[in-house]
């Protein structure tokens, strides 16, 4: 069964293709590719982010409070209308990322977010996560806001699955055709050839990785895909009409 509850720290780094290849080659001494990346193949991830009419969730996140949260539907590739997807509630508290998700059919996920009424329980769902998402939905009036997809290469540390590194490229977004089954097209969020690396660990990163990142002159950055998409698309143009975050 896929892991449904994550608690970890995430550090992010931006780089070009040349830097990616150098770093990836060095990491292979300590890490191994995800099962979906065998033979150097990418796998694609598509997300549908929800927000209030006036973008309360992303606005709050960009102000970098001690606590922030977001809701999305995630699929691997382009899902069929009845495919299994993941409904995810992601929170960040004092730098610690908490992600809770449950497997659910795509149409059930759409209806759950639209109505706030959870689907009938079925084996494979996580009851506790369904309840938490239901409570979250009772606090906000949400609507699909942004589609965001990317191609990913993921790695796990040999002998320590708690350390994971992902590389995302070809990040594409749109604010139209807001259904995951429509396809994974959109406008580029970053320049061609740029990569976003995320280092994900339950505790501090090992010394060997710290030395390797320093040797490759990798420096942490603050980068939210949804947050940067919002800044690029909206540019804070609309007036702030909603200020209360419950």
ChimeraX attribute file (.defattr): number of C-alpha atoms within 10 A of each C-alpha:
attribute: neighborCount
match mode: 1-to-1
recipient: residues
	/A:1	4
	/A:2	8
	/A:3	8
	/A:4	15
	/A:5	15
	/A:6	14
	/A:7	16
	/A:8	18
	/A:9	20
	/A:10	17
	/A:11	17
	/A:12	19
	/A:13	17
	/A:14	19
	/A:15	16
	/A:16	14
	/A:17	13
	/A:18	11
	/A:19	15
	/A:20	19
	/A:21	11
	/A:22	11
	/A:23	18
	/A:24	14
	/A:25	10
	/A:26	15
	/A:27	19
	/A:28	14
	/A:29	10
	/A:30	13
	/A:31	21
	/A:32	17
	/A:33	20
	/A:34	17
	/A:35	11
	/A:36	15
	/A:37	15
	/A:38	11
	/A:39	8
	/A:40	10
	/A:41	13
	/A:42	18
	/A:43	16
	/A:44	20
	/A:45	18
	/A:46	27
	/A:47	28
	/A:48	23
	/A:49	21
	/A:50	21
	/A:51	20
	/A:52	15
	/A:53	15
	/A:54	15
	/A:55	19
	/A:56	18
	/A:57	20
	/A:58	23
	/A:59	19
	/A:60	18
	/A:61	19
	/A:62	16
	/A:63	9
	/A:64	12
	/A:65	12
	/A:66	11
	/A:67	14
	/A:68	21
	/A:69	17
	/A:70	19
	/A:71	25
	/A:72	23
	/A:73	26
	/A:74	23
	/A:75	23
	/A:76	14
	/A:77	18
	/A:78	18
	/A:79	20
	/A:80	16
	/A:81	15
	/A:82	12
	/A:83	13
	/A:84	19
	/A:85	25
	/A:86	21
	/A:87	28
	/A:88	23
	/A:89	21
	/A:90	17
	/A:91	18
	/A:92	20
	/A:93	12
	/A:94	11
	/A:95	16
	/A:96	17
	/A:97	20
	/A:98	16
	/A:99	19
	/A:100	23
	/A:101	27
	/A:102	25
	/A:103	23
	/A:104	25
	/A:105	19
	/A:106	24
	/A:107	15
	/A:108	19
	/A:109	20
	/A:110	17
	/A:111	13
	/A:112	19
	/A:113	24
	/A:114	14
	/A:115	13
	/A:116	18
	/A:117	14
	/A:118	16
	/A:119	15
	/A:120	7
	/A:121	11
	/A:122	10
	/A:123	8
	/A:124	11
	/A:125	18
	/A:126	17
	/A:127	14
	/A:128	12
	/A:129	20
	/A:130	24
	/A:131	12
	/A:132	14
	/A:133	22
	/A:134	17
	/A:135	12
	/A:136	18
	/A:137	18
	/A:138	14
	/A:139	10
	/A:140	16
	/A:141	15
	/A:142	22
	/A:143	16
	/A:144	22
	/A:145	20
	/A:146	21
	/A:147	27
	/A:148	27
	/A:149	30
	/A:150	22
	/A:151	18
	/A:152	21
	/A:153	21
	/A:154	20
	/A:155	23
	/A:156	21
	/A:157	17
	/A:158	15
	/A:159	10
	/A:160	10
	/A:161	11
	/A:162	13
	/A:163	21
	/A:164	21
	/A:165	21
	/A:166	18
	/A:167	22
	/A:168	21
	/A:169	24
	/A:170	21
	/A:171	26
	/A:172	20
	/A:173	24
	/A:174	20
	/A:175	16
	/A:176	11
	/A:177	14
	/A:178	18
	/A:179	19
	/A:180	23
	/A:181	17
	/A:182	12
	/A:183	16
	/A:184	21
	/A:185	16
	/A:186	17
	/A:187	13
	/A:188	17
	/A:189	22
	/A:190	16
	/A:191	11
	/A:192	12
	/A:193	12
	/A:194	19
	/A:195	24
	/A:196	21
	/A:197	23
	/A:198	20
	/A:199	19
	/A:200	21
	/A:201	19
	/A:202	15
	/A:203	13
	/A:204	11
	/A:205	14
	/A:206	10
	/A:207	9
	/A:208	11
	/A:209	14
	/A:210	12
	/A:211	11
	/A:212	14
	/A:213	17
	/A:214	11
	/A:215	10
	/A:216	13
	/A:217	11
	/A:218	17
	/A:219	12
	/A:220	14
	/A:221	11
	/A:222	8
	/A:223	15
	/A:224	13
	/A:225	15
	/A:226	22
	/A:227	16
	/A:228	16
	/A:229	24
	/A:230	19
	/A:231	14
	/A:232	11
	/A:233	14
	/A:234	11
	/A:235	10
	/A:236	11
	/A:237	8
	/A:238	9
	/A:239	7
	/A:240	11
	/A:241	10
	/A:242	12
	/A:243	10
	/A:244	7
	/A:245	10
	/A:246	6
